[in-house]
Amino acid sequence: MTHNRRERRYLVTGATGFQGGAVARLLAGRGADVRGVARQPARPDSPGAPLVTPVSADLGSADDLRKAFDGVTHAAVVMPLEYEADTVARYARNIAEAAREAGVERIVYNTNTPLPDTVTGFAGFETRRAAEEILLGSGVPTVVIRPPVYLDNLFSPWNGPALVNDGVLAYPLPADQRVAWMSHQDLAVVVAAAFEAEHLTGRVLNVGGAEILTGPELAERFSRGLDREVSYLPLEVDRFEAGLGQVVGAAAAAGVAGIYHHVAGGTAAHLLDPEPAGVERELGVRLTPALRWITEQPWRTWARAED
């Protein structure tokens, strides 16, 4: 007796964002059929747009998601910058229901943050924990990945100019906080590998990059990569939140900043430092060292024009 396997079709939420876009690009670049879901259709210059079929859908609309998931076999899920508990839970339930009805064979859910072992008062953690529980209990085979902090956060208008022009790496983490800084590209590699790792079904994996570094150690990598002296400056979380709020709004900024407030409290020494060898072994991947990532970025983008 033979069984016909459906042709694989991937759905990636947040495909116009940096994380979802990285996943969509990688899968499409490997020849996969990829639907990129976002509230607004992808523009030609959006991450993932050239090789990905754009699908406009609101995660809050069950009907939108049923249509988006029709014919889909695998889904990469990440939540948007939304931290209202009922809203995020509704998103997760809608995704779970649509995936179940479509007969999705596997979900890989990216929490976008590690989660403390115990419940906290921070929405940045608890909304993602609730979504994790909903998806794991959906009846659809699911793998959860919990990444730490992204190196790509540093290639930004907030950090790039200070790094290139002033030799300052400012970030809202204590100088001695050990972090397995991860690139968006490595995130995409991990998600793609999780789709293939049948033994990980129902598992939660803390993932990260190739090295565990303190702030000064990361600054030293930047010194070598940029060929100039770079020092680490722990940024006050309130200052970080205020700046972020000007870009994404106060509510979203508060959700993100809560993660850093928790770490700054001194009770999360190992929240951000999953062992790289364990990640590579579980998923069969090779992670990118920080220095290599640094040297591959076009840092002159942020260089101050000479007078």
HELIX and SHEET records of a PDB file:
HELIX    1   1 PHE A   18  GLY A   29  1                                  12    
HELIX    2   2 ALA A   49  LEU A   51  5                                   3    
HELIX    3   3 ALA A   62  PHE A   69  1                                   8    
HELIX    4   4 ALA A   85  ALA A  102  1                                  18    
HELIX    5   5 ALA A  123  LEU A  136  1                                  14    
HELIX    6   6 LEU A  151  LEU A  154  5                                   4    
HELIX    7   7 GLY A  160  PRO A  161  1                                   2    
HELIX    8   8 ALA A  162  ASP A  166  3                                   5    
HELIX    9   9 HIS A  184  GLU A  196  1                                  13    
HELIX   10  10 GLU A  198  LEU A  200  5                                   3    
HELIX   11  11 GLY A  215  LEU A  226  1                                  12    
HELIX   12  12 VAL A  237  VAL A  248  1                                  12    
HELIX   13  13 ALA A  250  ALA A  264  1                                  15    
HELIX   14  14 PRO A  276  LEU A  283  1                                   8    
HELIX   15  15 ALA A  290  THR A  295  1                                   6    
HELIX   16  16 TRP A  299  TRP A  302  5                                   4    
SHEET    1   A 7 THR A  53  SER A  56  0                                        
SHEET    2   A 7 VAL A  34  ALA A  38  1                                        
SHEET    3   A 7 TYR A  10  THR A  13  1                                        
SHEET    4   A 7 HIS A  74  VAL A  78  1                                        
SHEET    5   A 7 ARG A 106  ASN A 110  1                                        
SHEET    6   A 7 THR A 142  ARG A 146  1                                        
SHEET    7   A 7 VAL A 204  ASN A 206  1                                        
SHEET    1   B 2 VAL A 168  TYR A 171  0                                        
SHEET    2   B 2 SER A 231  PRO A 234  1                                        
END                                                                             
